[in-house]
C-alpha cells in the first residue's frame, strides 16, 4: 500500500499531507529508500510470477 492512501488516526487527515507530527513521522518512515521502493505492487507481483515459473521449470527439468 502506498502512503498516499493512508489516513492518520491522530488528525484524520491523509498521511501524505503531513498535518501533524505523527503524519510527518510516518511519511518519513514510508519514504525511506529500499531495494524495492520504486516498484509498484503490480511489478512486484509480476516478478514473483516469473520467479515461481523459473523455479517450476528448473524443478521439472531436474
C-alpha positions in Angstrom: 0.0 0.0 0.0 1.3 3.5 -0.7 1.2 6.1 1.9 -1.0 8.5 -0.2 -4.0 6.3 0.7 -3.3 6.1 4.5 -5.3 8.2 6.9 -3.8 9.3 10.2 -5.5 8.1 13.4 -4.2 11.2 15.2 -5.6 14.0 13.0 -7.9 12.1 10.5 -6.1 13.6 7.5 -4.2 11.8 4.7 -0.7 10.9 5.9 0.9 12.3 2.7 -0.3 15.8 3.7 1.8 15.7 6.9 -0.5 17.9 9.0 0.6 16.6 12.4 3.8 15.3 13.9 2.5 11.7 13.7 1.8 12.1 10.0 5.2 13.6 9.3 7.0 10.8 11.2 5.0 8.1 9.3 5.5 9.8 6.0 9.3 9.9 6.6 9.3 6.3 7.6 7.4 5.2 4.5 9.6 7.3 2.2 12.8 5.5 3.3 14.8 4.2 0.4 15.0 0.4 -0.1 15.7 -2.0 -2.9 12.1 -2.2 -3.9 10.9 1.3 -3.1 10.5 2.4 -6.7 8.5 -0.7 -7.8 4.7 -0.7 -7.7 2.8 -3.7 -6.4 1.9 -4.9 -9.9 5.6 -5.1 -10.9 6.4 -7.0 -7.7 3.7 -9.5 -8.4 5.0 -9.9 -12.0 8.5 -10.5 -10.7 7.2 -13.1 -8.2 5.3 -14.9 -11.0 8.4 -15.0 -13.1 10.4 -16.4 -10.2 7.8 -19.1 -9.5 7.7 -20.0 -13.2 11.5 -20.2 -13.3 11.6 -22.4 -10.2 8.9 -24.7 -11.7 10.8 -25.0 -14.9 14.0 -25.8 -13.1 12.3 -28.4 -10.9 10.7 -30.0 -14.0 14.0 -30.4 -15.9 15.8 -31.8 -12.9 
